[in-house]
Amino acid sequence: MSILERLASFDHAITVGELAELLNLGRTAIYDMVRRCAIPCIRIGYSVRFDPDEIAKWLRARSSK
């Protein structure tokens, strides 16, 4: 199953841990991208979540470069 197909299967906002596992990155790398505003995210208080559709769009845009 591709990353985009796996993203489409989520019916909730993705946590940092879920996204890190999906992209095969460490949680620290994800938090660093959030800090640099390099990845679309949703901030809820101190928590960070990711919209699966927005992450899919972000990945498509990056793969065409």
PQR file of N, CA, C, O and H, with PARSE charges and radii, in Angstrom:
ATOM      1  N   MET A   1       0.852  -1.174   0.000 -0.4000 1.5000
ATOM      2  CA  MET A   1       0.000   0.000   0.000 -0.0000 2.0000
ATOM      3  C   MET A   1       0.901   1.241   0.000  0.5500 1.7000
ATOM      4  O   MET A   1       1.849   1.318   0.782 -0.5500 1.4000
ATOM      5  N   SER A   2       0.613   2.196  -0.861 -0.4000 1.5000
ATOM      6  CA  SER A   2       1.427   3.404  -0.955 -0.0000 2.0000
ATOM      7  C   SER A   2       1.134   4.338   0.220  0.5500 1.7000
ATOM      8  O   SER A   2       0.143   4.178   0.934 -0.5500 1.4000
ATOM      9  H   SER A   2      -0.157   2.134  -1.496  0.4000 1.0000
ATOM     10  N   ILE A   3       2.014   5.307   0.398 -0.4000 1.5000
ATOM     11  CA  ILE A   3       1.826   6.290   1.466 -0.0000 2.0000
ATOM     12  C   ILE A   3       0.520   7.048   1.263  0.5500 1.7000
ATOM     13  O   ILE A   3      -0.218   7.286   2.219 -0.5500 1.4000
ATOM     14  H   ILE A   3       2.818   5.437  -0.182  0.4000 1.0000
ATOM     15  N   LEU A   4       0.232   7.428   0.022 -0.4000 1.5000
ATOM     16  CA  LEU A   4      -1.004   8.176  -0.244 -0.0000 2.0000
ATOM     17  C   LEU A   4      -2.239   7.322   0.054  0.5500 1.7000
ATOM     18  O   LEU A   4      -3.238   7.833   0.559 -0.5500 1.4000
ATOM     19  H   LEU A   4       0.832   7.236  -0.755  0.4000 1.0000
ATOM     20  N   GLU A   5      -2.176   6.042  -0.252 -0.4000 1.5000
ATOM     21  CA  GLU A   5      -3.301   5.149   0.057 -0.0000 2.0000
ATOM     22  C   GLU A   5      -3.453   4.999   1.567  0.5500 1.7000
ATOM     23  O   GLU A   5      -4.570   4.970   2.082 -0.5500 1.4000
ATOM     24  H   GLU A   5      -1.364   5.627  -0.663  0.4000 1.0000
ATOM     25  N   ARG A   6      -2.342   4.906   2.265 -0.4000 1.5000
ATOM     26  CA  ARG A   6      -2.408   4.803   3.720 -0.0000 2.0000
ATOM     27  C   ARG A   6      -2.973   6.080   4.325  0.5500 1.7000
ATOM     28  O   ARG A   6      -3.744   6.022   5.283 -0.5500 1.4000
ATOM     29  H   ARG A   6      -1.434   4.929   1.846  0.4000 1.0000
ATOM     30  N   LEU A   7      -2.596   7.239   3.774 -0.4000 1.5000
ATOM     31  CA  LEU A   7      -3.148   8.508   4.256 -0.0000 2.0000
ATOM     32  C   LEU A   7      -4.657   8.558   4.054  0.5500 1.7000
ATOM     33  O   LEU A   7      -5.390   9.033   4.922 -0.5500 1.4000
ATOM     34  H   LEU A   7      -1.970   7.287   2.996  0.4000 1.0000
ATOM     35  N   ALA A   8      -5.116   8.069   2.910 -0.4000 1.5000
ATOM     36  CA  ALA A   8      -6.552   8.090   2.608 -0.0000 2.0000
ATOM     37  C   ALA A   8      -7.349   7.214   3.574  0.5500 1.7000
ATOM     38  O   ALA A   8      -8.549   7.424   3.750 -0.5500 1.4000
ATOM     39  H   ALA A   8      -4.521   7.684   2.205  0.4000 1.0000
ATOM     40  N   SER A   9      -6.697   6.241   4.197 -0.4000 1.5000
ATOM     41  CA  SER A   9      -7.407   5.332   5.095 -0.0000 2.0000
ATOM     42  C   SER A   9      -7.653   5.940   6.484  0.5500 1.7000
ATOM     43  O   SER A   9      -8.452   5.405   7.252 -0.5500 1.4000
ATOM     44  H   SER A   9      -5.722   6.071   4.054  0.4000 1.0000
ATOM     45  N   PHE A  10      -6.980   7.043   6.812 -0.4000 1.5000
ATOM     46  CA  PHE A  10      -7.181   7.679   8.116 -0.0000 2.0000
ATOM     47  C   PHE A  10      -8.507   8.422   8.127  0.5500 1.7000
ATOM     48  O   PHE A  10      -8.851   9.121   7.174 -0.5500 1.4000
ATOM     49  H   PHE A  10      -6.331   7.477   6.188  0.4000 1.0000
ATOM     50  N   ASP A  11      -9.244   8.261   9.214 -0.4000 1.5000
ATOM     51  CA  ASP A  11     -10.509   8.984   9.369 -0.0000 2.0000
ATOM     52  C   ASP A  11     -10.428   9.985  10.529  0.5500 1.7000
ATOM     53  O   ASP A  11     -11.442  10.423  11.073 -0.5500 1.4000
ATOM     54  H   ASP A  11      -8.965   7.693   9.988  0.4000 1.0000
ATOM     55  N   HIS A  12      -9.197  10.326  10.880 -0.4000 1.5000
ATOM     56  CA  HIS A  12      -8.966  11.281  11.968 -0.0000 2.0000
ATOM     57  C   HIS A  12      -7.687  12.055  11.696  0.5500 1.7000
ATOM     58  O   HIS A  12      -6.907  11.698  10.813 -0.5500 1.4000
ATOM     59  H   HIS A  12      -8.374   9.971  10.438  0.4000 1.0000
ATOM     60  N   ALA A  13      -7.482  13.116  12.461 -0.4000 1.5000
ATOM     61  CA  ALA A  13      -6.238  13.875  12.358 -0.0000 2.0000
ATOM     62  C   ALA A  13      -5.088  12.976  12.818  0.5500 1.7000
ATOM     63  O   ALA A  13      -5.221  12.227  13.786 -0.5500 1.4000
ATOM     64  H   ALA A  13      -8.116  13.406  13.178  0.4000 1.0000
ATOM     65  N   ILE A  14      -3.980  13.062  12.122 -0.4000 1.5000
ATOM     66  CA  ILE A  14      -2.831  12.192  12.374 -0.0000 2.0000
ATOM     67  C   ILE A  14      -1.940  12.815  13.445  0.5500 1.7000
ATOM     68  O   ILE A  14      -1.710  14.024  13.447 -0.5500 1.4000
ATOM     69  H   ILE A  14      -3.872  13.671  11.336  0.4000 1.0000
ATOM     70  N   THR A  15      -1.447  11.992  14.340 -0.4000 1.5000
ATOM     71  CA  THR A  15      -0.529  12.460  15.378 -0.0000 2.0000
ATOM     72  C   THR A  15       0.894  12.500  14.825  0.5500 1.7000
ATOM     73  O   THR A  15       1.173  11.979  13.745 -0.5500 1.4000
ATOM     74  H   THR A  15      -1.633  11.009  14.339  0.4000 1.0000
ATOM     75  N   VAL A  16       1.775  13.124  15.581 -0.4000 1.5000
ATOM     76  CA  VAL A  16       3.184  13.180  15.188 -0.0000 2.0000
ATOM     77  C   VAL A  16       3.747  11.766  15.065  0.5500 1.7000
ATOM     78  O   VAL A  16       4.460  11.465  14.108 -0.5500 1.4000
ATOM     79  H   VAL A  16       1.548  13.548  16.458  0.4000 1.0000
ATOM     80  N   GLY A  17       3.437  10.914  16.006 -0.4000 1.5000
ATOM     81  CA  GLY A  17       3.925   9.536  15.974 -0.0000 2.0000
ATOM     82  C   GLY A  17       3.442   8.768  14.755  0.5500 1.7000
ATOM     83  O   GLY A  17       4.215   8.047  14.124 -0.5500 1.4000
ATOM     84  H   GLY A  17       2.857  11.158  16.783  0.4000 1.0000
ATOM     85  N   GLU A  18       2.161   8.920  14.422 -0.4000 1.5000
ATOM     86  CA  GLU A  18       1.615   8.244  13.244 -0.0000 2.0000
ATOM     87  C   GLU A  18       2.270   8.726  11.963  0.5500 1.7000
ATOM     88  O   GLU A  18       2.602   7.930  11.085 -0.5500 1.4000
ATOM     89  H   GLU A  18       1.533   9.506  14.935  0.4000 1.0000
ATOM     90  N   LEU A  19       2.455  10.049  11.859 -0.4000 1.5000
ATOM     91  CA  LEU A  19       3.073  10.600  10.659 -0.0000 2.0000
ATOM     92  C   LEU A  19       4.540  10.191  10.566  0.5500 1.7000
ATOM     93  O   LEU A  19       5.023   9.869   9.481 -0.5500 1.4000
ATOM     94  H   LEU A  19       2.185  10.697  12.572  0.4000 1.0000
ATOM     95  N   ALA A  20       5.241  10.200  11.673 -0.4000 1.5000
ATOM     96  CA  ALA A  20       6.644   9.788  11.683 -0.0000 2.0000
ATOM     97  C   ALA A  20       6.777   8.346  11.193  0.5500 1.7000
ATOM     98  O   ALA A  20       7.660   8.035  10.394 -0.5500 1.4000
ATOM     99  H   ALA A  20       4.849  10.462  12.555  0.4000 1.0000
ATOM    100  N   GLU A  21       5.903   7.477  11.673 -0.4000 1.5000
ATOM    101  CA  GLU A  21       5.930   6.073  11.241 -0.0000 2.0000
ATOM    102  C   GLU A  21       5.595   5.958   9.756  0.5500 1.7000
ATOM    103  O   GLU A  21       6.239   5.202   9.028 -0.5500 1.4000
ATOM    104  H   GLU A  21       5.186   7.730  12.322  0.4000 1.0000
ATOM    105  N   LEU A  22       4.612   6.692   9.317 -0.4000 1.5000
ATOM    106  CA  LEU A  22       4.179   6.645   7.926 -0.0000 2.0000
ATOM    107  C   LEU A  22       5.294   7.098   6.979  0.5500 1.7000
ATOM    108  O   LEU A  22       5.495   6.497   5.923 -0.5500 1.4000
ATOM    109  H   LEU A  22       4.089   7.307   9.909  0.4000 1.0000
ATOM    110  N   LEU A  23       6.014   8.153   7.356 -0.4000 1.5000
ATOM    111  CA  LEU A  23       7.066   8.709   6.506 -0.0000 2.0000
ATOM    112  C   LEU A  23       8.438   8.112   6.800  0.5500 1.7000
ATOM    113  O   LEU A  23       9.428   8.468   6.161 -0.5500 1.4000
ATOM    114  H   LEU A  23       5.851   8.640   8.213  0.4000 1.0000
ATOM    115  N   ASN A  24       8.489   7.200   7.774 -0.4000 1.5000
ATOM    116  CA  ASN A  24       9.745   6.551   8.168 -0.0000 2.0000
ATOM    117  C   ASN A  24      10.767   7.599   8.630  0.5500 1.7000
ATOM    118  O   ASN A  24      11.936   7.567   8.245 -0.5500 1.4000
ATOM    119  H   ASN A  24       7.684   6.911   8.293  0.4000 1.0000
ATOM    120  N   LEU A  25      10.290   8.519   9.460 -0.4000 1.5000
ATOM    121  CA  LEU A  25      11.127   9.561  10.040 -0.0000 2.0000
ATOM    122  C   LEU A  25      10.995   9.494  11.551  0.5500 1.7000
ATOM    123  O   LEU A  25      10.084   8.856  12.080 -0.5500 1.4000
ATOM    124  H   LEU A  25       9.340   8.545   9.772  0.4000 1.0000
ATOM    125  N   GLY A  26      11.904  10.152  12.233 -0.4000 1.5000
ATOM    126  CA  GLY A  26      11.798  10.251  13.682 -0.0000 2.0000
ATOM    127  C   GLY A  26      10.818  11.350  14.079  0.5500 1.7000
ATOM    128  O   GLY A  26      10.543  12.267  13.306 -0.5500 1.4000
ATOM    129  H   GLY A  26      12.644  10.670  11.803  0.4000 1.0000
ATOM    130  N   ARG A  27      10.306  11.239  15.283 -0.4000 1.5000
ATOM    131  CA  ARG A  27       9.383  12.267  15.781 -0.0000 2.0000
ATOM    132  C   ARG A  27      10.069  13.626  15.846  0.5500 1.7000
ATOM    133  O   ARG A  27       9.438  14.654  15.602 -0.5500 1.4000
ATOM    134  H   ARG A  27      10.530  10.494  15.911  0.4000 1.0000
ATOM    135  N   THR A  28      11.353  13.636  16.174 -0.4000 1.5000
ATOM    136  CA  THR A  28      12.101  14.890  16.251 -0.0000 2.0000
ATOM    137  C   THR A  28      12.141  15.571  14.891  0.5500 1.7000
ATOM    138  O   THR A  28      12.017  16.793  14.808 -0.5500 1.4000
ATOM    139  H   THR A  28      11.866  12.801  16.373  0.4000 1.0000
ATOM    140  N   ALA A  29      12.310  14.801  13.832 -0.4000 1.5000
ATOM    141  CA  ALA A  29      12.333  15.372  12.478 -0.0000 2.0000
ATOM    142  C   ALA A  29      10.986  16.005  12.143  0.5500 1.7000
ATOM    143  O   ALA A  29      10.938  17.070  11.527 -0.5500 1.4000
ATOM    144  H   ALA A  29      12.410  13.808  13.900  0.4000 1.0000
ATOM    145  N   ILE A  30       9.902  15.364  12.540 -0.4000 1.5000
ATOM    146  CA  ILE A  30       8.565  15.908  12.289 -0.0000 2.0000
ATOM    147  C   ILE A  30       8.389  17.218  13.065  0.5500 1.7000
ATOM    148  O   ILE A  30       7.929  18.216  12.511 -0.5500 1.4000
ATOM    149  H   ILE A  30       9.941  14.499  13.040  0.4000 1.0000
ATOM    150  N   TYR A  31       8.757  17.208  14.348 -0.4000 1.5000
ATOM    151  CA  TYR A  31       8.643  18.428  15.145 -0.0000 2.0000
ATOM    152  C   TYR A  31       9.510  19.548  14.576  0.5500 1.7000
ATOM    153  O   TYR A  31       9.116  20.713  14.616 -0.5500 1.4000
ATOM    154  H   TYR A  31       9.131  16.397  14.799  0.4000 1.0000
ATOM    155  N   ASP A  32      10.681  19.211  14.048 -0.4000 1.5000
ATOM    156  CA  ASP A  32      11.544  20.223  13.433 -0.0000 2.0000
ATOM    157  C   ASP A  32      10.870  20.832  12.207  0.5500 1.7000
ATOM    158  O   ASP A  32      10.933  22.046  12.012 -0.5500 1.4000
ATOM    159  H   ASP A  32      11.001  18.264  14.015  0.4000 1.0000
ATOM    160  N   MET A  33      10.227  20.009  11.380 -0.4000 1.5000
ATOM    161  CA  MET A  33       9.516  20.526  10.205 -0.0000 2.0000
ATOM    162  C   MET A  33       8.348  21.406  10.632  0.5500 1.7000
ATOM    163  O   MET A  33       8.073  22.420   9.990 -0.5500 1.4000
ATOM    164  H   MET A  33      10.176  19.023  11.539  0.4000 1.0000
ATOM    165  N   VAL A  34       7.661  21.035  11.701 -0.4000 1.5000
ATOM    166  CA  VAL A  34       6.564  21.862  12.230 -0.0000 2.0000
ATOM    167  C   VAL A  34       7.116  23.205  12.690  0.5500 1.7000
ATOM    168  O   VAL A  34       6.549  24.251  12.376 -0.5500 1.4000
ATOM    169  H   VAL A  34       7.884  20.211  12.223  0.4000 1.0000
ATOM    170  N   ARG A  35       8.227  23.178  13.438 -0.4000 1.5000
ATOM    171  CA  ARG A  35       8.829  24.409  13.960 -0.0000 2.0000
ATOM    172  C   ARG A  35       9.229  25.358  12.836  0.5500 1.7000
ATOM    173  O   ARG A  35       9.108  26.575  12.975 -0.5500 1.4000
ATOM    174  H   ARG A  35       8.687  22.328  13.693  0.4000 1.0000
ATOM    175  N   ARG A  36       9.711  24.797  11.707 -0.4000 1.5000
ATOM    176  CA  ARG A  36      10.131  25.621  10.571 -0.0000 2.0000
ATOM    177  C   ARG A  36       8.972  25.946   9.627  0.5500 1.7000
ATOM    178  O   ARG A  36       9.177  26.576   8.590 -0.5500 1.4000
ATOM    179  H   ARG A  36       9.809  23.808  11.594  0.4000 1.0000
ATOM    180  N   CYS A  37       7.753  25.520   9.981 -0.4000 1.5000
ATOM    181  CA  CYS A  37       6.566  25.709   9.129 -0.0000 2.0000
ATOM    182  C   CYS A  37       6.789  25.080   7.747  0.5500 1.7000
ATOM    183  O   CYS A  37       6.336  25.615   6.735 -0.5500 1.4000
ATOM    184  H   CYS A  37       7.586  25.008  10.823  0.4000 1.0000
ATOM    185  N   ALA A  38       7.481  23.954   7.717 -0.4000 1.5000
ATOM    186  CA  ALA A  38       7.798  23.270   6.475 -0.0000 2.0000
ATOM    187  C   ALA A  38       6.779  22.195   6.123  0.5500 1.7000
ATOM    188  O   ALA A  38       6.868  21.581   5.060 -0.5500 1.4000
ATOM    189  H   ALA A  38       7.849  23.520   8.539  0.4000 1.0000
ATOM    190  N   ILE A  39       5.816  21.964   7.002 -0.4000 1.5000
ATOM    191  CA  ILE A  39       4.804  20.936   6.771 -0.0000 2.0000
ATOM    192  C   ILE A  39       3.468  21.483   7.288  0.5500 1.7000
ATOM    193  O   ILE A  39       3.430  22.127   8.337 -0.5500 1.4000
ATOM    194  H   ILE A  39       5.744  22.463   7.865  0.4000 1.0000
ATOM    195  N   PRO A  40       2.380  21.232   6.564 -0.5600 1.5000
ATOM    196  CA  PRO A  40       1.083  21.742   7.039  0.2800 2.0000
ATOM    197  C   PRO A  40       0.624  20.995   8.295  0.5500 1.7000
ATOM    198  O   PRO A  40       0.631  19.765   8.337 -0.5500 1.4000
ATOM    199  N   CYS A  41       0.232  21.749   9.300 -0.4000 1.5000
ATOM    200  CA  CYS A  41      -0.193  21.116  10.551 -0.0000 2.0000
ATOM    201  C   CYS A  41      -1.319  21.914  11.191  0.5500 1.7000
ATOM    202  O   CYS A  41      -1.636  23.034  10.789 -0.5500 1.4000
ATOM    203  H   CYS A  41       0.227  22.749   9.265  0.4000 1.0000
ATOM    204  N   ILE A  42      -1.903  21.297  12.190 -0.4000 1.5000
ATOM    205  CA  ILE A  42      -2.954  21.913  12.993 -0.0000 2.0000
ATOM    206  C   ILE A  42      -2.433  21.941  14.430  0.5500 1.7000
ATOM    207  O   ILE A  42      -2.036  20.908  14.971 -0.5500 1.4000
ATOM    208  H   ILE A  42      -1.646  20.387  12.517  0.4000 1.0000
ATOM    209  N   ARG A  43      -2.436  23.098  15.031 -0.4000 1.5000
ATOM    210  CA  ARG A  43      -1.985  23.211  16.414 -0.0000 2.0000
ATOM    211  C   ARG A  43      -3.212  23.363  17.307  0.5500 1.7000
ATOM    212  O   ARG A  43      -4.060  24.228  17.087 -0.5500 1.4000
ATOM    213  H   ARG A  43      -2.759  23.936  14.591  0.4000 1.0000
ATOM    214  N   ILE A  44      -3.283  22.511  18.308 -0.4000 1.5000
ATOM    215  CA  ILE A  44      -4.372  22.553  19.282 -0.0000 2.0000
ATOM    216  C   ILE A  44      -3.712  22.638  20.651  0.5500 1.7000
ATOM    217  O   ILE A  44      -3.301  21.626  21.218 -0.5500 1.4000
ATOM    218  H   ILE A  44      -2.593  21.809  18.487  0.4000 1.0000
ATOM    219  N   GLY A  45      -3.616  23.843  21.170 -0.4000 1.5000
ATOM    220  CA  GLY A  45      -2.857  24.032  22.406 -0.0000 2.0000
ATOM    221  C   GLY A  45      -1.405  23.673  22.151  0.5500 1.7000
ATOM    222  O   GLY A  45      -0.771  24.225  21.252 -0.5500 1.4000
ATOM    223  H   GLY A  45      -3.950  24.666  20.709  0.4000 1.0000
ATOM    224  N   TYR A  46      -0.879  22.748  22.942 -0.4000 1.5000
ATOM    225  CA  TYR A  46       0.494  22.294  22.751 -0.0000 2.0000
ATOM    226  C   TYR A  46       0.582  21.083  21.822  0.5500 1.7000
ATOM    227  O   TYR A  46       1.678  20.633  21.489 -0.5500 1.4000
ATOM    228  H   TYR A  46      -1.394  22.300  23.672  0.4000 1.0000
ATOM    229  N   SER A  47      -0.552  20.566  21.411 -0.4000 1.5000
ATOM    230  CA  SER A  47      -0.578  19.388  20.545 -0.0000 2.0000
ATOM    231  C   SER A  47      -0.475  19.791  19.074  0.5500 1.7000
ATOM    232  O   SER A  47      -0.898  20.876  18.676 -0.5500 1.4000
ATOM    233  H   SER A  47      -1.442  20.932  21.682  0.4000 1.0000
ATOM    234  N   VAL A  48       0.092  18.895  18.291 -0.4000 1.5000
ATOM    235  CA  VAL A  48       0.202  19.092  16.853 -0.0000 2.0000
ATOM    236  C   VAL A  48      -0.477  17.907  16.182  0.5500 1.7000
ATOM    237  O   VAL A  48      -0.224  16.754  16.530 -0.5500 1.4000
ATOM    238  H   VAL A  48       0.436  18.014  18.615  0.4000 1.0000
ATOM    239  N   ARG A  49      -1.339  18.202  15.220 -0.4000 1.5000
ATOM    240  CA  ARG A  49      -2.005  17.163  14.433 -0.0000 2.0000
ATOM    241  C   ARG A  49      -1.887  17.513  12.967  0.5500 1.7000
ATOM    242  O   ARG A  49      -1.572  18.648  12.609 -0.5500 1.4000
ATOM    243  H   ARG A  49      -1.545  19.139  14.937  0.4000 1.0000
ATOM    244  N   PHE A  50      -2.143  16.525  12.115 -0.4000 1.5000
ATOM    245  CA  PHE A  50      -2.004  16.697  10.677 -0.0000 2.0000
ATOM    246  C   PHE A  50      -3.253  16.196   9.978  0.5500 1.7000
ATOM    247  O   PHE A  50      -3.743  15.107  10.277 -0.5500 1.4000
ATOM    248  H   PHE A  50      -2.398  15.603  12.405  0.4000 1.0000
ATOM    249  N   ASP A  51      -3.769  16.986   9.047 -0.4000 1.5000
ATOM    250  CA  ASP A  51      -4.908  16.590   8.231 -0.0000 2.0000
ATOM    251  C   ASP A  51      -4.374  15.648   7.146  0.5500 1.7000
ATOM    252  O   ASP A  51      -3.501  16.044   6.373 -0.5500 1.4000
ATOM    253  H   ASP A  51      -3.370  17.871   8.803  0.4000 1.0000
ATOM    254  N   PRO A  52      -4.874  14.425   7.072 -0.5600 1.5000
ATOM    255  CA  PRO A  52      -4.360  13.473   6.075  0.2800 2.0000
ATOM    256  C   PRO A  52      -4.457  13.993   4.638  0.5500 1.7000
ATOM    257  O   PRO A  52      -3.565  13.738   3.829 -0.5500 1.4000
ATOM    258  N   ASP A  53      -5.526  14.715   4.318 -0.4000 1.5000
ATOM    259  CA  ASP A  53      -5.677  15.256   2.960 -0.0000 2.0000
ATOM    260  C   ASP A  53      -4.621  16.314   2.665  0.5500 1.7000
ATOM    261  O   ASP A  53      -4.066  16.350   1.567 -0.5500 1.4000
ATOM    262  H   ASP A  53      -6.250  14.923   4.975  0.4000 1.0000
ATOM    263  N   GLU A  54      -4.342  17.173   3.641 -0.4000 1.5000
ATOM    264  CA  GLU A  54      -3.324  18.211   3.460 -0.0000 2.0000
ATOM    265  C   GLU A  54      -1.928  17.607   3.334  0.5500 1.7000
ATOM    266  O   GLU A  54      -1.109  18.084   2.549 -0.5500 1.4000
ATOM    267  H   GLU A  54      -4.793  17.143   4.533  0.4000 1.0000
ATOM    268  N   ILE A  55      -1.661  16.563   4.103 -0.4000 1.5000
ATOM    269  CA  ILE A  55      -0.358  15.893   4.005 -0.0000 2.0000
ATOM    270  C   ILE A  55      -0.215  15.226   2.644  0.5500 1.7000
ATOM    271  O   ILE A  55       0.868  15.245   2.059 -0.5500 1.4000
ATOM    272  H   ILE A  55      -2.326  16.175   4.741  0.4000 1.0000
ATOM    273  N   ALA A  56      -1.296  14.635   2.130 -0.4000 1.5000
ATOM    274  CA  ALA A  56      -1.255  14.018   0.795 -0.0000 2.0000
ATOM    275  C   ALA A  56      -0.959  15.071  -0.268  0.5500 1.7000
ATOM    276  O   ALA A  56      -0.145  14.840  -1.162 -0.5500 1.4000
ATOM    277  H   ALA A  56      -2.176  14.619   2.605  0.4000 1.0000
ATOM    278  N   LYS A  57      -1.615  16.226  -0.173 -0.4000 1.5000
ATOM    279  CA  LYS A  57      -1.354  17.316  -1.131 -0.0000 2.0000
ATOM    280  C   LYS A  57       0.096  17.779  -1.023  0.5500 1.7000
ATOM    281  O   LYS A  57       0.753  18.012  -2.038 -0.5500 1.4000
ATOM    282  H   LYS A  57      -2.276  16.414   0.553  0.4000 1.0000
ATOM    283  N   TRP A  58       0.591  17.913   0.195 -0.4000 1.5000
ATOM    284  CA  TRP A  58       1.955  18.356   0.432 -0.0000 2.0000
ATOM    285  C   TRP A  58       2.948  17.363  -0.185  0.5500 1.7000
ATOM    286  O   TRP A  58       3.920  17.765  -0.825 -0.5500 1.4000
ATOM    287  H   TRP A  58       0.057  17.724   1.020  0.4000 1.0000
ATOM    288  N   LEU A  59       2.695  16.075   0.011 -0.4000 1.5000
ATOM    289  CA  LEU A  59       3.585  15.062  -0.568 -0.0000 2.0000
ATOM    290  C   LEU A  59       3.546  15.081  -2.084  0.5500 1.7000
ATOM    291  O   LEU A  59       4.589  14.962  -2.727 -0.5500 1.4000
ATOM    292  H   LEU A  59       1.906  15.748   0.531  0.4000 1.0000
ATOM    293  N   ARG A  60       2.360  15.229  -2.669 -0.4000 1.5000
ATOM    294  CA  ARG A  60       2.253  15.300  -4.143 -0.0000 2.0000
ATOM    295  C   ARG A  60       3.031  16.497  -4.679  0.5500 1.7000
ATOM    296  O   ARG A  60       3.727  16.379  -5.688 -0.5500 1.4000
ATOM    297  H   ARG A  60       1.513  15.326  -2.146  0.4000 1.0000
ATOM    298  N   ALA A  61       2.923  17.637  -4.023 -0.4000 1.5000
ATOM    299  CA  ALA A  61       3.618  18.845  -4.462 -0.0000 2.0000
ATOM    300  C   ALA A  61       5.140  18.656  -4.370  0.5500 1.7000
ATOM    301  O   ALA A  61       5.877  19.121  -5.240 -0.5500 1.4000
ATOM    302  H   ALA A  61       2.358  17.732  -3.204  0.4000 1.0000
ATOM    303  N   ARG A  62       5.596  17.989  -3.339 -0.4000 1.5000
ATOM    304  CA  ARG A  62       7.036  17.765  -3.166 -0.0000 2.0000
ATOM    305  C   ARG A  62       7.563  16.738  -4.150  0.5500 1.7000
ATOM    306  O   ARG A  62       8.721  16.824  -4.561 -0.5500 1.4000
ATOM    307  H   ARG A  62       4.997  17.612  -2.632  0.4000 1.0000
ATOM    308  N   SER A  63       6.751  15.774  -4.537 -0.4000 1.5000
ATOM    309  CA  SER A  63       7.241  14.716  -5.441 -0.0000 2.0000
ATOM    310  C   SER A  63       7.344  15.211  -6.887  0.5500 1.7000
ATOM    311  O   SER A  63       8.019  14.591  -7.708 -0.5500 1.4000
ATOM    312  H   SER A  63       5.810  15.704  -4.203  0.4000 1.0000
ATOM    313  N   SER A  64       6.679  16.320  -7.196 -0.4000 1.5000
ATOM    314  CA  SER A  64       6.744  16.825  -8.567 -0.0000 2.0000
ATOM    315  C   SER A  64       7.927  17.758  -8.789  0.5500 1.7000
ATOM    316  O   SER A  64       8.134  18.242  -9.902 -0.5500 1.4000
ATOM    317  H   SER A  64       6.131  16.823  -6.528  0.4000 1.0000
ATOM    318  N   LYS A  65       8.703  18.015  -7.741 -0.4000 1.5000
ATOM    319  CA  LYS A  65       9.868  18.915  -7.870 -0.0000 2.0000
ATOM    320  C   LYS A  65      11.058  18.187  -8.426  0.5500 1.7000
ATOM    321  O   LYS A  65      12.120  18.785  -8.601 -0.5500 1.4000
ATOM    322  H   LYS A  65       8.535  17.623  -6.837  0.4000 1.0000
TER
END
